């Protein structure tokens, strides 16, 4: 005779199989993931209600980290607690992480010239992302002001410090100067378990200290630790999904001259290849860390280590945060101030995506002005690839991996 616990176990196994199916098929980033979750997990399997899904996604939107990954983790947590949530998280991440690791390693054996059209294609993706995210911004003077200021300051100051400062500034502005159409809630939170939040902060502080202490005495240890700390820190402050993460990686790993873990061409290649990968877009950090380890002089095993570092570092803070916040969600959602801060954070995040588009377009603009051929692709080819990408994304309803494959094939044949 089957007991209630047996039915629960079978249901969890079926749920994990569905998560695996999603991890192998959900291409297109956050904009596509939530509709797929709605169809698969709500309408077909009825694991949760549509209201539950939208509420959990709203929760994850106000947290730093990979919002759709956190949403899926929260769904699993609701169904089976932390154990099921952790296993679901691993299944969701692994296929994308393995593919991006393969792409990072393959750069040792494949001519970069084959990927010369990936740069303009990646710029097309970022331009479309900027347009879509702009549609999410509140049509208010303060939101537009915050987006413009974030874009300008991010372009002018190529420093990682701009991200936390701008995000805090955006939240402060909309909380204090936005519309005050809410009833304040001063009830204190109760039954708070601080372990996961404390661990998240402790890991960040420990990585920073170990990296600084060993910088001169043990550089081979210090470099991977500092790489972990850089990526982990990004994971603690990414509001707005993968598009904002791209902006952060571009600033910290490419534009910030003291590090320059990646060239712009390598960044563009990783971003372009990512569009063909199902699952979470935060695995861009997997690729970036793998390439960074190669730049620091490590071999294949070092690159594999870098890809592992990138994957763990970018997903760990968001995971610890959702494990901390989810049990408090029924209390937190009664605090309207949380949603008011989100307006400012989203506006700043949109400005950061605009800045990423400016950064990525700048080399092509310089090439046009100075008539150079440093990018291995002329202005006509750039415009053709860019326009084709935008038209494909806007009007052709086919998977993005087809576009990526055609772009790479064109680079090989031409």
Residue pairs with C-beta under 8 A, 6 or more apart in sequence:
8 80
11 79
12 79
12 80
12 84
14 45
15 45
15 47
15 76
15 79
15 80
15 84
15 88
16 84
16 87
16 88
16 91
18 40
18 41
18 45
19 72
19 76
19 88
19 91
19 92
20 91
21 40
22 36
22 37
22 40
22 72
22 92
22 279
23 91
23 92
23 93
23 94
23 95
23 96
23 278
23 279
24 95
24 278
24 279
25 36
25 278
26 32
26 33
26 36
26 278
26 279
27 275
27 276
27 277
27 278
27 399
27 400
27 401
28 399
28 400
29 129
29 241
29 242
29 243
29 281
30 67
30 68
30 241
30 242
30 281
31 132
33 68
33 71
34 53
34 57
34 68
34 71
37 53
37 68
37 71
37 72
37 75
38 50
38 53
41 47
41 48
41 53
41 75
42 48
42 49
42 50
42 53
47 75
47 79
48 56
48 75
48 78
48 79
52 75
52 78
53 71
53 75
55 329
55 333
56 71
56 74
56 75
56 78
56 329
57 67
57 68
57 71
58 333
59 70
59 74
59 325
59 326
59 329
59 332
59 333
60 67
60 68
60 70
60 71
60 74
60 322
61 67
61 342
62 338
62 339
62 341
62 342
62 345
63 70
63 318
63 321
63 322
63 325
64 235
64 236
64 237
64 238
64 239
64 317
64 318
64 321
65 235
65 236
65 238
65 315
65 317
65 318
65 319
65 321
65 322
66 238
66 241
66 242
66 280
66 281
66 282
66 314
66 315
66 318
67 241
68 241
68 280
69 89
69 92
69 93
69 280
69 282
69 315
69 318
69 319
70 318
70 319
70 321
70 322
72 88
72 89
72 92
73 85
73 88
73 89
73 92
73 319
73 322
73 323
74 85
74 322
74 326
75 88
76 84
76 85
76 87
76 88
76 89
77 84
77 85
77 322
77 323
77 326
78 326
82 323
85 322
85 323
86 319
89 315
89 319
92 279
92 280
93 279
93 280
93 283
93 311
93 315
95 278
95 279
96 277
96 278
96 279
96 280
96 283
96 286
97 283
97 286
97 307
97 311
99 277
99 283
100 270
100 273
100 274
100 277
100 283
100 284
100 286
100 287
100 290
100 307
101 286
101 287
101 290
101 304
101 307
103 270
103 273
103 287
104 270
104 286
104 287
104 290
104 291
104 294
104 303
104 306
104 307
105 290
105 300
105 303
105 304
105 307
107 266
107 269
107 291
107 294
108 294
108 300
108 303
112 265
112 269
113 376
113 411
114 408
114 411
114 412
115 265
115 268
115 269
115 272
115 408
115 411
116 375
116 376
116 377
116 411
117 377
117 381
117 385
117 407
117 408
117 410
117 411
118 268
118 269
118 271
118 272
118 273
118 404
118 407
118 408
118 411
119 264
119 265
119 268
119 269
119 272
119 360
119 364
119 375
119 377
120 364
120 377
120 381
120 382
120 383
120 385
120 386
120 389
121 272
121 275
121 385
121 386
121 389
121 403
121 404
121 407
122 268
122 269
122 271
122 272
122 275
122 360
123 268
123 357
123 360
123 361
123 364
123 386
123 389
124 385
124 386
124 388
124 389
124 390
124 393
125 271
125 272
125 275
125 389
125 393
126 243
126 246
126 271
126 353
126 356
126 357
126 360
127 357
127 386
127 390
128 389
128 390
128 393
128 394
129 243
129 353
130 243
130 350
130 353
130 354
130 356
130 357
133 240
133 243
133 349
133 350
133 353
134 147
134 350
136 346
136 350
137 143
137 144
137 147
137 346
137 347
137 350
138 343
138 346
138 347
140 178
140 179
140 343
142 173
142 174
142 177
142 178
142 344
142 347
143 174
143 343
143 344
143 346
143 347
144 347
146 169
146 170
146 173
146 174
146 344
146 347
146 348
146 351
147 347
147 348
147 350
147 351
147 354
148 351
149 166
149 351
150 166
150 170
150 347
150 348
150 349
150 350
150 351
150 352
150 354
150 355
151 351
151 352
151 354
151 355
151 358
153 162
153 166
154 162
154 163
154 166
154 247
154 251
154 351
154 352
154 355
155 355
155 358
155 359
158 251
158 255
158 256
158 257
159 251
159 256
160 230
160 233
160 248
160 251
160 252
160 256
162 251
163 234
163 237
163 248
163 251
163 352
164 237
166 348
166 351
166 352
167 237
167 239
167 345
167 348
167 349
169 344
169 348
170 344
170 345
170 347
170 348
171 341
171 342
171 344
171 345
172 344
173 344
174 340
174 341
174 342
174 343
174 344
174 347
175 337
175 340
175 341
175 344
178 340
178 343
178 344
179 340
182 336
182 337
182 339
182 340
183 336
184 336
184 337
185 334
185 335
185 336
185 337
187 331
187 334
189 328
189 331
189 332
190 331
191 327
191 328
192 328
193 324
193 327
194 324
195 324
196 320
196 321
196 323
196 324
197 320
197 321
197 324
199 320
200 236
200 316
200 317
200 320
200 321
200 324
203 232
203 316
203 317
204 229
204 232
204 233
204 236
204 317
207 225
207 226
207 228
207 229
207 232
208 229
210 221
210 222
210 225
211 222
211 225
211 226
211 228
211 229
214 221
214 222
214 225
215 222
215 226
216 222
223 296
224 293
224 305
224 306
224 309
227 261
227 289
227 292
227 293
227 306
227 309
227 310
227 313
228 309
228 312
228 313
229 313
230 252
230 253
230 259
231 285
231 288
231 289
231 309
231 310
231 313
231 314
232 313
232 314
232 316
232 317
234 245
234 248
234 249
234 252
234 285
234 314
235 282
235 285
235 313
235 314
235 315
235 316
235 317
235 318
236 317
237 248
238 244
238 245
238 248
238 282
238 318
239 345
239 346
239 348
239 349
240 345
240 346
240 349
240 350
240 352
240 353
241 281
242 280
242 281
242 282
242 284
243 349
243 353
243 356
244 349
244 352
244 353
245 281
245 282
245 284
245 285
245 314
246 271
246 284
246 353
246 356
247 352
247 353
247 355
247 356
247 359
248 352
249 262
249 267
249 284
249 285
249 288
250 267
250 356
250 359
250 360
251 359
252 259
253 259
253 260
253 261
253 262
253 267
253 288
253 292
254 260
254 261
254 262
254 263
254 264
254 267
254 359
255 359
260 295
261 288
261 291
261 292
261 295
261 296
262 270
262 288
262 291
262 292
262 295
264 360
264 363
265 375
266 291
267 288
268 360
270 284
270 287
270 288
270 291
271 284
272 404
272 407
273 287
273 404
274 281
274 283
274 284
274 287
275 400
275 401
275 403
275 404
276 400
276 401
276 404
276 405
277 283
277 401
280 315
282 314
282 315
283 311
283 314
285 310
285 311
285 313
285 314
286 307
286 310
286 311
286 314
287 307
287 310
288 310
289 306
289 307
289 309
289 310
289 311
289 313
290 303
290 304
290 306
290 307
290 310
291 303
291 306
292 306
293 302
293 303
293 305
293 306
293 309
294 302
294 303
294 306
296 302
298 305
298 306
325 332
332 338
363 374
363 375
364 375
364 379
364 382
366 372
367 373
367 374
367 375
367 379
367 382
368 379
375 382
377 385
385 407
389 403
389 407
392 398
392 403
393 400
393 403
